[in-house]
């Protein structure tokens, strides 16, 4: 029997199969950054419960579209990879038609939420969908797919801010800075995730920095990206005039990123899954909570 991937649930109900189809627990990586955008936007415009709920629903729906489309596009690749053969489509637990129905439904929900928020959110929503869907094909033509994925998740804090304010930030580079932070953070941990597929990706002609550089140099690039992410988070906090609670959250994030890098070494991926999910889940949560505490106080 093909072993079940990490961060998935047991059970064969349709709901559980859809949850596993998009690895719903991974929502924890970027949703807190969407809410960080909401918090920073609240300094410009009061946040209602309606807006907050629409942001959470929009983000969850957008992520479902992105992950679901990725699973559909990669189903033949997943069927050949021993690590991913147990996923819902290659294992036959969902049909392609069922997958498409759910993806289209999530897309409608996302676009409706964006329309319900404000005109700028509605205008940017199709761009976000195109960018996230295009990621599914990047491993076929570039070694830097990690940055494309990072750019997809970097939409989260931008979307949260725009959802509240209905406008771009002033100064304009404030949102660019937090988007850059999330992009580098995600790209760094995606390089870690790609370590486990190095041999398979090379055999299939798929591209990544791990395939291009080997594990040792790829991990060094991940360290550099995470260093850039930390610098951008600090710069964002200063530019947004956030206080000590936020920077306390960033300090905890730095400790967790450092711990993650100590767990993963070239040739030793035994602790990869624990480091990947635990560390990165905590990073996004503590940065958000720091900003939340700062806003409340």
N, C-alpha and C positions, 0 to 999 in steps of 0.2 A: 504494500500500500504506500502511495506517495505521502510523505509527511506533510502535515499542514504547516503553512507559513506562520511566522510569528505575527502577533497582534491580530489574530483572527479568532472567531468564536466557533464553538462546537454547535452542532444542530443542523437540521436540514430543512427548516421552514423557509419559505420564500423570503421572508424578512431577513433572516440570518444570512441567506445566500447573497442578498443585495448588499447587506452590511459588509460582508467579507469581500464582495466583488470590488468595492472601492476602498477597502481597508479604512473603514470609518474612524477607528481610533487615531489614525494619522491626522485627522482634522485638528488635533491638539497642537500640531506644529505651527500652523499659521493663523488659526482663528484668534488667538490672543493678540497677534499683531494687528489684525483687523480692528479689534477692540481698542488697541493702543491708538490707532488712528481716530477712533470715535472719541477717546478721552482728550486727545490733543485738539481735535475739532471743537470739543465742548467749551474750550476757552474762548472761541469765537461765536459759538451759537449754542444755546441750551439744547440738551439732548432729551428727547421724550422716549418713553418706553416703546412707542410705536417704531421710532427710528431704530432703536437698539435691536428690537426683535427682527425688523426687516434686514438689518445688516447681518445678523446671525443666520437668518434663513437664506439670504442671498449668497453669503459665503459658502454655506454648506451645499447649496444647490450648484454653485459654480464649481466647487471641488468635485462634486459627484459627476458633473459633466466632463471635467478634465480627466479624472481617473477612469471613468467609464469608457470614454472615447479611447483612452490609452490602452485599456484592456482589449477593446475591440480591434484596434489597429495592430496590436502586438500578439493577437491570439495564436498565430502560427508560430511565432518565435517562442512564446511561453510554452507551447506544446512540446517543443524540442529541448527546452532547458529543464534539467532535472529539478532545479530549485523551484520552478514555477509551474510544473506540470499539474499540480494540485489546485491551481486557481480555477475559479468557477467555469470559465468558458472552455479551456482545454480539457477539464475533467468532466464536462457535460452537465454540471449542476445548474447551469443557466444556458439557455439557447441564445444565439446571436439576436434573434428577434426580441426576446425578453430584455436583453441588454440595451438594445436600441430604444425600446419603449421607455425604459427608465431614464436613459440619457436625454431623450427628447423632452420627457416630462420635466426633468430637472432644469433643462435649458429654458423652458417656458416659465418655470417658477423664478429662475434667476432674472430673466428679462422683465418679468412683471414686477419683481421687487425693485429693480433699478428704476423702472418707470414710475413706481409709486413713491420713490424717494425724492428725486428732483431731476430736472432736465439734463444736467451735466452727467449725473450717474447713468441716465438712460442713454446718452450719447456715447459714453465710454464703454458701456456693457458689451456691445458686439465686438469691440476691439479686444477686450479682455478674453472673450470666448475664443476668438481666432488665435490669439497668442498661445493660450493654454492648450488648445487642440493641436496646434502645429508642433508643440513639443514632442508629441508622439512619434514624429518622423525624424527628429534631429539626430538620433544615434546612427542614422543611415548616411549622414553626409557631413557631420562635424564632430571633432573631438571635444568640443565645448558645450555639449548638450546640458551639462551641469549648470552652466550659467543661464541657459534658456529656461530650465526648470526654476532656477532661482528667480528669474524675472517674472515667471508666472505667479509664484507665491508672493513676490514683492508687490503685486497688485493689491494685496490684502490691506496693508495700512493706508495706502493711497485711497482705496475704495471706502474704507471706514471714515476717513477724514472728509472726503467729498460727499459722502452720504449725509453727514451732519451739516456741513457748511454750504453745500451746493456750489462751491467754488474751489479753485486751486489755492494753494497756500501762499501766504505773503510773509516772508520772502519765498520766491518760487522754488528755491533750491531746498527748502525744508522737507518737502515730500520726496524730492529726489534723494536726499540724504538717507531717510529712513528706508526708502525702497532699495537703495544701494546696500544698506546694512543687511536687509533680509535676503537680497539676492546673493551676497557673498556668504552669508551664514548657510543658506540652503545649498548653494553650490559646493561648499566645503563638506557638508555631511552627505551630499549625494555622491561625491567622490568616494567616501567611505563605503557607501552602499554598493557602489560599482565594483569594489574590490573583490567581492565574492563571485562575480560573474566574469572575471578577467579571461579565464581560459575559454569559456563558452562564447563570449563576445568575439574574441579573436578568431575562433573557429567559424563563426557565422559571418565574419566581415563587418561586425558592428563596431562602432567607434566610441571611444571615451578616452579621457586622459589616462586612465589606468592602462588601457590597451596601448596607448601611444607612448607613455613614459615608463610603465612598470609601476609596481606598488610603491617602491621607495620614493621616487620622485613625485608620484601622484599624491602621496601623503604630505610631502613638503608643500605642494601647491595648496592642499587643503588647509594646512597651517597658515599659509600666507592669506588665504581667503578669510579664514576665521579671524586673523589679526586685523584685516581691513574691516570686517564686520564689527568688531569690538570698537575700533576707532570711530566708525560711523555712528554707532549707538551712543557713544560718549558725546560726539559732536552734535548729534540730534538733540540730546538732552539739554545741552548748553544753549543751542539755537532756539529750542522751544521753551527755555527758561524753566525747566523742570527742576525739582528739588532733590534733597538727599534720599528720600525713599526710592525714587527712580534709579538714582545712581547706586543705591544699595542693591537693587534688583540686578543692575548690570554687573556689579561685582560678583554676585552669586552666579550669574550666567558665565562670567569669565572662569570661575572655579570649575563649573560643570563642563565647559568646553575643554579646559585643561585636563580634567579627569577623562573625558572621552578620548583625547589624544593619547593618554597613557595606556588605555585599554587596547588600542589597535596598533599593531606593529607589522611591518612587512613579513609575510610568511606565517603570521599568527593572527588568525581572524576568529579565534575561539570565543572572544567576548564581544564580537562586533554587534550582534543583535541587541544585547543588553545595553551596550554603550550608545548605540544609535537611537533607540527609542527613549530610554530613560533620560539621557543627558539632554537631548534636543527638546523633548517634551517639557523638561524643567526650565530650559533656557527661555522659551517663549512665555511660559507662565509667569516666571519671576519678573521678567521685564515689564509685562503687562501689570502685574500686581503692584510693582513699585510705582508705576505711573498712576494707578488707581488710588493707592494710599496717598500719594502726593496730591492728587486732585481733591480727595475728600478732606484732607487736613488743610 
